[in-house]
Amino acid sequence: MNRNLVKLGMAVLCLAIGLKTFAQQKLTLPDSSNYIINDSVMIKTKYGITLSAVLVRKKGRPQKLPAALFYFIYSNTNRSLMEAKYAADHGYVGIVADARGKRLSPDAPVPYEHETRDVNAVIDWITQQPWSDGRVGMYGGSYSGFAQWAAAKHLHPALKAIVPYVAAIPGLGLPMENNVFLSANYQWAFYVTNNKYTDNAVNNDNARWRKMRLNWWHSGAAYNKIDSVDGTPNPWLQKWLSHPDYDTYWQSMVPYGKDFKQINIPVLSITGYYDDGQVSALEYLREHYRYNPSAQHYLIIGPYDHFGSQVGGVAWLRSYEVDSNALINTREITFQWLDYILKGGEKPALLKDKINFEVMGANKWKHAPSLAQMEDYHIRFYLDSTANGMILSEQKPSKEVYMHQQVNLADRTTYYNDYYPDPIIKKEIERSNGLFFVTKPFNQAVSVSGALEGQLKAIINKKDMDVGLVLYEITPSGEYFQLSYYLGRASYAYDMSKRKLLKPGKLETIPFYRSRVFSRQLQKGSRLMLVLNIDKNPFAQINYGTGKEVSKETIKDAGTPLQIKWSALSFIELGCSADAKSLF
């Protein structure tokens, strides 16, 4: 099997693992002699929906306390009791609320669409209870992170602080990233809506989903027919595919635009360099500061994946031995933060500035006032072509030079865009396709931090394309350490809510920035390598470039191969810790 397919397949497994969040942690069920427990709380809303929750209070505590609310869709009574107990042990009323239609709720499960209303209904219910002091803090990861932001869209006065880990944005991280629909979590809708809890058998049927993707890939069918290939209708997928723009459907689920201006509560976001959903978590941060420059929004980010961010990291991550100082305790920091905001406690020691990030390879944390200031200097590298090959050049080319690439979108023998970082450190990479740009060796150790961002300039013979970029460190020993990647649709480069097709034969500019933020101490003698490619594999839509709705295009729309002339005036920008003039 093609090695690209194997590596991309790991994305499916890792995303599925990420859904388990805290479920793998060793927590103990509460002893009823020390707690007041109600595992069948029913919250009837004013608009006719009933939600269920688990409530745990510690005996012998003050009559009124703030509440720590964990809201999730992966209903599990034991898990809820353990979460609520942990909060109660830390001096809060612990409440774990189930999403609409889950556990004891008599309604139908509806992922994403009603959290802006339902979460606030739970908060409103909390404030009316005799044990409530009128203040609520929220925490949790992935879907629970999304739920916190959904609640903040129409901020309830009782919600005083949130701690979202790896927070999802529907329509930006999954089911599509930068307007490219992904099939990595195709089964997720079944997993959370098939019953009142979670359909683990469906979620873990990797053979079924691998077969479905391969059969769809080889059939050449439209992406909106992928559920027909599987044989089971997926109405949620079809609904989502009807919204390829980041339109009002998606915008209604979380804060959007000027909504962020009104969010004035303290926020602590936590995510990882290898979190599949990092683009969502950081979009909240960027937009919050864009519309509310005085926001009290902190970030912790390090070498963690989607699951690891929610516990504080693991010693070995996809072949990489994580720095010892990078390992933290997410849960302890969470309640330190809530104590800081709600009880006048000490701020968590790690939060020395707004952006707190671990430098891989240096075994140290650094702190900055913004993402843009993670490093002191910024270097622009141009994607140039010379007699000695393709290079990342710090010198702007003196003349327009074009590099040619051809991609046969109808070909099913080759997979393009080997972007998924598993393993993080590779002995070799696929060199049969794509363009590879390399810097000169660094003459000193240097840290490189921030997002992979810049702009591409290209002339193509079609109306659209899906672009992939992967950034590596080539170590002095010849290994490839993956740092960041980007995937996005060119026609949405300027506005993800409105498609603007490219004009065949015209030089187009394609800016990008929603990539994976990272920080890494490069060794002396290391080089950076950028891989530029077109996304074409069984794990995402195939954009045939006709300008039609991509989910409806078939292999018959492939036509002539995609011809690309990449301009050497294309560039990436990276933050570095030393003066650019002394790096080479």
C-alpha positions as CSV (number, residue, x, y, z in Angstrom):
1,M,0.0,0.0,0.0
2,N,1.2,3.5,-0.8
3,R,3.0,4.9,2.3
4,N,1.1,8.2,2.0
5,L,-2.2,6.3,2.5
6,V,-0.8,4.6,5.6
7,K,0.3,7.8,7.1
8,L,-2.9,9.7,6.3
9,G,-4.8,6.8,7.7
10,M,-3.3,7.5,11.1
11,A,-5.2,10.7,11.1
12,V,-8.4,8.8,11.4
13,L,-7.2,6.8,14.4
14,C,-5.7,9.8,16.2
15,L,-8.8,11.9,15.7
16,A,-10.9,9.0,17.1
17,I,-8.6,8.7,20.1
18,G,-8.9,12.4,20.7
19,L,-12.7,12.0,21.2
20,K,-12.0,10.1,24.5
21,T,-10.6,13.2,26.2
22,F,-10.4,12.5,30.0
23,A,-12.0,9.1,29.8
24,Q,-8.6,7.4,29.9
25,Q,-7.6,9.2,33.1
26,K,-7.6,7.3,36.4
27,L,-10.3,8.9,38.4
28,T,-12.3,7.3,41.2
29,L,-16.0,7.3,41.6
30,P,-17.3,9.4,44.5
31,D,-17.9,7.8,47.9
32,S,-21.5,8.7,48.7
33,S,-20.7,9.2,52.4
34,N,-18.6,12.3,51.6
35,Y,-20.7,13.8,48.8
36,I,-24.2,14.8,48.0
37,I,-24.8,13.1,44.6
38,N,-27.6,13.4,42.1
39,D,-27.0,11.6,38.8
40,S,-30.4,12.1,37.3
41,V,-30.9,15.9,37.3
42,M,-33.4,17.0,34.7
43,I,-33.2,20.5,33.4
44,K,-36.4,21.6,31.6
45,T,-35.8,24.7,29.4
46,K,-38.3,27.4,28.8
47,Y,-38.4,26.4,25.1
48,G,-39.5,22.8,25.6
49,I,-36.2,20.9,25.6
50,T,-35.1,18.8,28.6
51,L,-31.4,18.2,29.4
52,S,-29.9,15.8,31.9
53,A,-27.0,16.4,34.2
54,V,-25.0,14.9,37.1
55,L,-24.5,17.0,40.2
56,V,-21.9,16.4,43.0
57,R,-21.4,18.6,46.1
58,K,-18.9,17.9,48.9
59,K,-20.4,17.6,52.4
60,G,-19.3,20.1,54.9
61,R,-18.7,22.9,52.4
62,P,-20.3,26.4,52.5
63,Q,-24.0,26.6,51.7
64,K,-23.4,28.5,48.5
65,L,-20.5,27.9,46.0
66,P,-19.5,28.7,42.5
67,A,-20.2,25.9,40.0
68,A,-17.7,24.3,37.7
69,L,-19.6,23.2,34.6
70,F,-18.5,20.5,32.1
71,Y,-20.8,20.2,29.1
72,F,-20.3,17.3,26.7
73,I,-21.9,15.1,24.1
74,Y,-20.0,11.8,24.9
75,S,-22.5,10.8,27.7
76,N,-21.3,8.3,30.3
77,T,-22.7,8.3,33.8
78,N,-19.5,7.1,35.5
79,R,-17.4,9.6,33.6
80,S,-19.8,12.4,34.6
81,L,-19.7,11.3,38.3
82,M,-15.9,11.4,38.2
83,E,-15.7,14.8,36.6
84,A,-18.2,16.3,39.0
85,K,-16.4,14.7,42.0
86,Y,-13.1,16.3,40.9
87,A,-14.7,19.7,40.8
88,A,-16.4,19.2,44.2
89,D,-13.0,18.2,45.7
90,H,-11.6,21.5,44.5
91,G,-14.2,23.6,46.2
92,Y,-16.9,23.9,43.6
93,V,-20.3,22.4,42.9
94,G,-19.5,19.9,40.1
95,I,-22.0,19.7,37.3
96,V,-21.6,17.7,34.1
97,A,-24.4,18.4,31.7
98,D,-25.3,16.2,28.7
99,A,-25.9,17.7,25.3
100,R,-29.4,17.7,23.9
101,G,-30.8,14.2,23.3
102,K,-28.0,12.5,25.3
103,R,-28.3,10.2,28.3
104,L,-31.6,11.0,30.0
105,S,-32.7,13.7,27.7
106,P,-35.9,12.6,25.9
107,D,-35.1,14.7,22.8
108,A,-33.3,13.9,19.6
109,P,-29.5,14.4,19.6
110,V,-28.5,17.4,17.5
111,P,-24.8,18.1,17.4
112,Y,-23.5,21.6,17.3
113,E,-26.7,23.5,16.3
114,H,-28.2,24.4,19.7
115,E,-25.4,24.8,22.2
116,T,-25.6,28.6,22.1
117,R,-29.0,28.2,23.7
118,D,-28.8,24.9,25.6
119,V,-25.6,25.7,27.5
120,N,-26.9,29.0,28.6
121,A,-30.1,27.3,29.7
122,V,-28.0,25.1,32.0
123,I,-26.2,28.1,33.4
124,D,-29.5,29.8,34.0
125,W,-30.8,26.7,35.9
126,I,-27.6,26.7,38.0
127,T,-28.1,30.3,39.1
128,Q,-31.6,29.4,40.4
129,Q,-30.4,26.7,42.7
130,P,-30.1,27.3,46.5
131,W,-26.5,26.1,46.5
132,S,-25.4,28.5,43.8
133,D,-23.6,31.7,44.6
134,G,-24.5,33.0,41.1
135,R,-21.1,32.3,39.4
136,V,-20.2,29.6,36.9
137,G,-16.9,28.6,35.4
138,M,-16.7,26.2,32.5
139,Y,-13.9,23.9,31.3
140,G,-13.2,20.9,29.0
141,G,-11.9,19.9,25.7
142,S,-12.9,19.4,22.0
143,Y,-16.7,19.4,21.9
144,S,-16.7,20.7,25.5
145,G,-14.4,23.5,24.4
146,F,-16.7,24.3,21.6
147,A,-19.7,24.4,24.0
148,Q,-18.0,27.0,26.1
149,W,-17.5,29.3,23.2
150,A,-21.0,28.6,22.0
151,A,-22.3,29.8,25.4
152,A,-20.1,32.9,25.1
153,K,-21.7,33.9,21.9
154,H,-24.7,35.2,24.0
155,L,-22.8,35.7,27.2
156,H,-24.8,34.8,30.3
157,P,-23.9,37.3,33.2
158,A,-23.3,34.3,35.5
159,L,-20.5,32.8,33.3
160,K,-17.4,34.3,34.7
161,A,-14.5,32.3,33.2
162,I,-13.9,29.5,30.6
163,V,-11.0,27.0,30.1
164,P,-11.5,25.6,26.6
165,Y,-9.0,22.9,25.5
166,V,-8.5,22.1,21.8
167,A,-11.9,23.8,21.2
168,A,-13.6,22.8,18.0
169,I,-15.2,25.2,15.6
170,P,-17.9,23.5,13.5
171,G,-17.1,24.2,9.8
172,L,-13.5,25.3,10.4
173,G,-11.7,22.3,11.9
174,L,-14.1,19.5,11.1
175,P,-15.9,18.4,9.1
176,M,-13.9,20.8,6.9
177,E,-10.7,22.6,7.3
178,N,-10.2,25.8,5.4
179,N,-13.2,24.8,3.3
180,V,-11.9,21.4,2.4
181,F,-14.2,18.6,3.6
182,L,-12.3,15.8,5.3
183,S,-13.4,12.2,5.9
184,A,-11.1,11.6,8.9
185,N,-14.0,11.7,11.3
186,Y,-16.7,10.6,8.9
187,Q,-18.2,8.2,11.4
188,W,-18.4,10.8,14.2
189,A,-22.1,11.8,13.4
190,F,-23.1,8.1,13.9
191,Y,-21.0,7.8,17.0
192,V,-22.8,10.6,18.8
193,T,-26.3,10.4,17.4
194,N,-27.0,6.6,17.1
195,N,-28.1,6.3,20.7
196,K,-28.3,8.2,24.0
197,Y,-24.6,7.5,24.8
198,T,-21.9,6.7,22.2
199,D,-21.9,4.1,19.5
200,N,-18.4,2.8,20.2
201,A,-18.8,-0.2,17.8
202,V,-19.4,2.1,14.9
203,N,-16.7,4.5,15.9
204,N,-14.1,1.8,16.2
205,D,-15.0,-0.1,13.0
206,N,-11.8,1.1,11.3
207,A,-12.0,-1.7,8.6
208,R,-15.4,-0.4,7.5
209,W,-14.3,3.2,7.2
210,R,-11.0,2.3,5.5
211,K,-12.9,0.2,3.0
212,M,-15.4,3.0,2.4
213,R,-12.7,5.6,1.7
214,L,-10.8,3.3,-0.6
215,N,-13.9,2.3,-2.5
216,W,-15.0,5.9,-2.9
217,W,-11.5,6.9,-4.0
218,H,-11.3,4.2,-6.7
219,S,-14.9,4.7,-7.9
220,G,-14.3,8.3,-8.8
221,A,-17.8,9.1,-7.4
222,A,-18.7,12.6,-6.2
223,Y,-17.9,13.2,-2.5
224,N,-21.5,13.6,-1.7
225,K,-22.0,10.0,-2.7
226,I,-19.5,8.6,-0.2
227,D,-22.3,7.5,2.1
228,S,-23.8,5.5,-0.8
229,V,-20.5,3.8,-1.2
230,D,-20.7,2.8,2.5
231,G,-24.3,1.7,2.2
232,T,-25.7,3.7,5.2
233,P,-27.2,7.2,4.6
234,N,-25.4,9.9,6.5
235,P,-27.9,12.8,6.8
236,W,-25.6,14.9,8.9
237,L,-22.8,14.7,6.3
238,Q,-25.3,15.7,3.6
239,K,-26.5,18.7,5.6
240,W,-23.0,19.8,6.3
241,L,-22.0,19.4,2.6
242,S,-24.8,21.8,1.7
243,H,-22.8,24.5,3.4
244,P,-19.4,24.6,1.7
245,D,-19.0,28.3,2.6
246,Y,-18.4,29.2,6.2
247,D,-21.9,30.8,6.0
248,T,-24.6,31.8,8.6
249,Y,-25.3,28.1,9.3
250,W,-21.8,27.7,10.8
251,Q,-21.5,31.3,12.0
252,S,-24.6,30.8,14.2
253,M,-22.9,28.1,16.3
254,V,-20.0,30.1,17.8
255,P,-19.0,33.7,18.2
256,Y,-18.4,35.3,14.9
257,G,-17.0,38.7,13.9
258,K,-18.3,41.4,16.3
259,D,-19.6,38.8,18.7
260,F,-16.1,38.6,20.1
261,K,-16.2,42.3,21.1
262,Q,-18.7,41.6,23.9
263,I,-16.7,38.6,25.4
264,N,-15.0,40.3,28.3
265,I,-14.6,37.3,30.7
266,P,-11.2,35.7,31.3
267,V,-10.3,32.8,29.0
268,L,-7.5,30.2,29.2
269,S,-7.1,28.3,26.0
270,I,-5.0,25.1,25.8
271,T,-3.9,23.3,22.6
272,G,-1.0,21.5,21.1
273,Y,1.4,21.8,18.1
274,Y,0.1,18.4,16.9
275,D,-3.6,18.9,17.8
276,D,-5.6,18.1,14.7
277,G,-8.1,20.8,15.7
278,Q,-5.5,23.5,16.5
279,V,-6.7,25.8,13.7
280,S,-10.0,26.1,15.5
281,A,-8.6,26.7,19.0
282,L,-6.4,29.5,17.7
283,E,-9.1,31.0,15.5
284,Y,-11.0,31.8,18.7
285,L,-7.9,33.4,20.1
286,R,-7.1,35.5,17.0
287,E,-10.6,36.7,16.5
288,H,-11.1,37.5,20.2
289,Y,-8.1,39.8,20.1
290,R,-9.0,41.2,16.7
291,Y,-12.4,42.4,18.0
292,N,-11.5,42.9,21.7
293,P,-7.8,44.0,21.9
294,S,-8.1,44.3,25.7
295,A,-9.3,40.7,26.1
296,Q,-7.9,38.7,29.0
297,H,-7.2,35.7,26.9
298,Y,-4.3,33.4,27.7
299,L,-2.9,30.5,25.7
300,I,-0.9,27.4,26.7
301,I,0.5,25.5,23.8
302,G,3.2,22.8,23.6
303,P,4.1,19.4,21.9
304,Y,0.7,17.8,22.5
305,D,-1.9,16.2,20.2
306,H,-5.7,16.4,20.5
307,F,-5.9,14.1,23.5
308,G,-2.5,15.0,25.1
309,S,-3.5,18.7,25.3
310,Q,-6.4,17.7,27.5
311,V,-4.2,15.9,30.1
312,G,-0.9,17.8,29.7
313,G,1.1,15.8,27.3
314,V,2.8,12.3,27.1
315,A,6.4,11.4,27.3
316,W,6.5,9.9,23.7
317,L,4.4,11.5,21.0
318,R,4.4,9.8,17.6
319,S,8.1,8.8,17.8
320,Y,9.2,12.1,19.4
321,E,10.5,12.1,22.9
322,V,8.8,15.1,24.4
323,D,10.9,17.5,26.5
324,S,10.4,16.9,30.3
325,N,9.5,20.5,31.0
326,A,6.7,20.3,28.4
327,L,4.7,17.8,30.6
328,I,2.1,19.7,32.6
329,N,-1.1,18.8,34.4
330,T,-4.0,20.3,32.5
331,R,-6.6,19.6,35.2
332,E,-4.6,21.2,38.0
333,I,-4.0,24.3,35.9
334,T,-7.7,24.4,35.0
335,F,-8.7,24.7,38.7
336,Q,-5.9,27.0,39.5
337,W,-7.3,29.3,36.8
338,L,-10.8,29.0,38.2
339,D,-9.6,29.7,41.7
340,Y,-7.6,32.7,40.4
341,I,-10.7,34.2,38.7
342,L,-13.5,33.1,41.1
343,K,-11.7,32.9,44.5
344,G,-8.8,35.4,44.3
345,G,-6.2,32.7,44.2
346,E,-2.8,32.8,42.6
347,K,-2.5,32.9,38.8
348,P,-1.1,29.6,37.4
349,A,2.7,30.0,37.5
350,L,3.0,29.0,33.8
351,L,1.0,32.1,32.7
352,K,3.8,34.7,32.6
353,D,2.3,36.4,29.5
354,K,-0.7,36.0,27.2
355,I,1.0,33.4,25.0
356,N,2.9,30.6,26.8
357,F,4.7,28.1,24.6
358,E,7.2,25.3,25.0
359,V,10.2,25.3,22.7
360,M,10.7,21.8,21.4
361,G,14.3,20.7,21.7
362,A,15.2,23.5,24.1
363,N,13.2,22.0,27.0
364,K,12.0,25.4,28.1
365,W,8.9,27.6,28.1
366,K,8.8,31.1,26.5
367,H,6.2,33.8,27.0
368,A,5.0,36.5,24.6
369,P,2.2,39.1,24.5
370,S,0.8,37.8,21.2
371,L,1.2,35.1,18.6
372,A,2.9,37.5,16.3
373,Q,5.6,38.2,19.0
374,M,6.5,34.6,19.8
375,E,9.9,35.5,18.3
376,D,11.8,38.8,18.0
377,Y,12.5,38.6,14.3
378,H,10.6,37.5,11.2
379,I,12.2,36.1,8.1
380,R,10.6,35.8,4.7
381,F,11.7,32.9,2.6
382,Y,11.0,32.9,-1.1
383,L,10.2,29.8,-3.1
384,D,13.0,30.1,-5.6
385,S,14.5,27.9,-8.3
386,T,18.2,27.9,-9.2
387,A,20.6,25.9,-11.2
388,N,21.3,23.9,-8.0
389,G,17.6,23.1,-7.4
390,M,14.7,24.6,-5.5
391,I,15.5,26.7,-2.4
392,L,14.0,28.7,0.3
393,S,15.8,31.9,-0.2
394,E,15.9,34.9,2.1
395,Q,16.7,37.0,-0.9
396,K,13.8,38.2,-3.1
397,P,14.2,36.9,-6.6
398,S,15.4,39.6,-9.0
399,K,13.1,38.4,-11.7
400,E,9.9,36.4,-12.2
401,V,10.7,32.7,-12.3
402,Y,8.1,29.9,-12.6
403,M,8.3,26.3,-11.5
404,H,6.0,23.9,-13.2
405,Q,3.9,21.2,-11.6
406,Q,1.4,18.8,-13.2
407,V,-1.2,16.8,-11.3
408,N,-3.5,14.3,-13.0
409,L,-6.6,14.5,-10.9
410,A,-8.1,11.4,-12.5
411,D,-5.1,9.2,-11.7
412,R,-5.7,6.8,-8.8
413,T,-2.2,5.3,-8.6
414,T,-0.6,8.2,-6.7
415,Y,-1.6,10.0,-3.6
416,Y,-0.6,13.6,-3.1
417,N,0.0,15.8,0.0
418,D,1.5,13.6,2.7
419,Y,0.7,16.1,5.4
420,Y,-0.2,14.2,8.5
421,P,2.6,14.2,11.2
422,D,2.7,10.6,12.2
423,P,5.4,9.9,12.9
424,I,6.7,13.4,13.7
425,I,10.3,12.3,13.0
426,K,10.8,10.4,9.7
427,K,13.8,8.7,8.3
428,E,12.6,9.5,4.8
429,I,9.7,11.2,3.1
430,E,7.8,10.6,-0.2
431,R,9.7,12.3,-3.0
432,S,7.8,11.1,-6.0
433,N,5.6,14.2,-6.2
434,G,5.4,17.8,-5.1
435,L,8.0,20.6,-5.0
436,F,10.7,20.6,-2.3
437,F,12.3,23.9,-1.2
438,V,15.3,23.8,1.2
439,T,17.2,26.5,3.1
440,K,21.0,26.6,3.5
441,P,22.2,25.0,6.8
442,F,21.8,27.2,9.9
443,N,25.2,28.3,11.3
444,Q,23.9,28.3,14.8
445,A,21.1,26.9,16.9
446,V,18.0,29.0,16.5
447,S,14.4,28.7,17.7
448,V,11.7,29.1,15.1
449,S,8.1,29.7,16.3
450,G,4.7,30.7,15.1
451,A,2.4,29.8,12.3
452,L,3.4,28.7,8.8
453,E,2.0,31.7,6.9
454,G,2.7,33.6,3.7
455,Q,1.3,33.8,0.2
456,L,1.5,31.7,-2.9
457,K,1.5,33.1,-6.5
458,A,0.5,30.8,-9.3
459,I,-1.0,30.5,-12.8
460,I,-3.2,27.5,-13.3
461,N,-5.3,26.1,-16.2
462,K,-8.4,25.5,-14.0
463,K,-10.7,27.5,-11.7
464,D,-9.6,26.2,-8.3
465,M,-7.3,23.9,-6.4
466,D,-6.7,22.5,-2.9
467,V,-3.2,23.4,-1.7
468,G,-1.1,21.6,0.8
469,L,2.1,22.8,2.5
470,V,4.3,20.9,5.0
471,L,7.3,22.4,6.8
472,Y,10.1,20.2,8.1
473,E,13.4,20.6,9.9
474,I,16.1,18.4,8.2
475,T,18.4,17.6,11.0
476,P,22.2,17.3,10.6
477,S,21.7,13.5,10.7
478,G,19.3,13.6,7.8
479,E,16.0,13.0,9.7
480,Y,12.9,14.9,8.9
481,F,11.2,16.6,11.9
482,Q,7.7,17.8,10.9
483,L,6.9,21.3,12.3
484,S,3.7,22.5,10.7
485,Y,1.3,22.0,7.8
486,Y,-1.4,23.8,5.9
487,L,-4.4,22.6,3.9
488,G,-6.8,25.0,2.2
489,R,-8.9,25.7,-0.9
490,A,-7.5,28.5,-3.0
491,S,-10.9,30.0,-3.9
492,Y,-11.6,30.7,-0.2
493,A,-8.1,32.2,0.6
494,Y,-9.4,35.7,1.1
495,D,-12.8,34.9,2.7
496,M,-13.9,31.5,4.0
497,S,-17.5,32.6,3.8
498,K,-17.5,33.4,0.1
499,R,-15.9,31.5,-2.8
500,K,-14.0,33.5,-5.4
501,L,-12.9,31.3,-8.3
502,L,-9.5,31.6,-9.8
503,K,-9.2,32.8,-13.5
504,P,-7.4,30.2,-15.7
505,G,-4.2,31.7,-17.2
506,K,-4.0,34.6,-14.8
507,L,-1.4,35.1,-12.0
508,E,-3.3,34.7,-8.8
509,T,-2.2,35.4,-5.2
510,I,-3.2,33.0,-2.5
511,P,-2.6,34.1,1.1
512,F,-2.6,31.5,3.9
513,Y,-2.2,31.6,7.7
514,R,-4.5,29.0,9.3
515,S,-1.8,26.4,9.7
516,R,-0.3,24.7,12.8
517,V,1.5,27.0,15.1
518,F,4.7,25.4,16.5
519,S,8.0,26.2,18.3
520,R,11.2,24.3,17.8
521,Q,14.9,24.8,18.7
522,L,16.7,24.0,15.4
523,Q,20.2,22.5,15.7
524,K,23.3,24.1,14.2
525,G,23.5,22.6,10.7
526,S,19.8,22.0,10.4
527,R,17.9,23.1,7.3
528,L,14.2,24.0,6.8
529,M,12.3,22.2,4.0
530,L,8.9,23.2,2.6
531,V,6.9,20.7,0.6
532,L,4.3,22.3,-1.8
533,N,1.7,20.0,-3.2
534,I,-1.9,19.6,-4.3
535,D,-4.3,17.7,-2.0
536,K,-5.5,14.5,-3.7
537,N,-6.0,11.4,-1.5
538,P,-8.8,9.2,-0.1
539,F,-9.2,11.3,3.0
540,A,-10.7,14.5,1.6
541,Q,-12.7,15.9,-1.2
542,I,-11.0,16.0,-4.6
543,N,-11.2,19.5,-6.1
544,Y,-11.2,18.9,-9.9
545,G,-11.1,22.6,-10.5
546,T,-14.3,23.1,-12.7
547,G,-15.7,25.7,-10.4
548,K,-18.7,23.6,-9.6
549,E,-19.6,22.7,-6.1
550,V,-16.7,20.4,-5.2
551,S,-18.8,17.8,-3.4
552,K,-20.7,17.2,-6.6
553,E,-17.7,16.9,-8.9
554,T,-16.7,13.4,-10.2
555,I,-13.7,11.9,-11.8
556,K,-15.4,12.7,-15.1
557,D,-14.8,16.4,-14.3
558,A,-11.0,15.9,-14.1
559,G,-10.4,16.7,-17.8
560,T,-6.9,17.6,-18.6
561,P,-4.3,17.5,-15.8
562,L,-4.0,20.4,-13.5
563,Q,-1.1,22.6,-14.8
564,I,0.5,25.0,-12.3
565,K,3.1,27.6,-12.7
566,W,4.3,28.5,-9.2
567,S,6.0,31.9,-9.0
568,A,9.3,32.4,-7.2
569,L,7.7,35.5,-5.6
570,S,5.7,33.1,-3.5
571,F,6.9,33.1,0.1
572,I,6.5,31.9,3.7
573,E,7.2,33.9,6.8
574,L,8.6,32.5,10.1
575,G,9.5,33.9,13.4
576,C,13.2,33.3,14.5
577,S,15.1,34.0,17.6
578,A,18.2,35.6,16.0
579,D,19.0,38.4,13.5
580,A,18.2,37.0,10.1
581,K,21.5,38.2,8.7
582,S,23.5,35.9,11.0
583,L,21.6,32.6,10.4
584,F,23.5,31.3,7.4
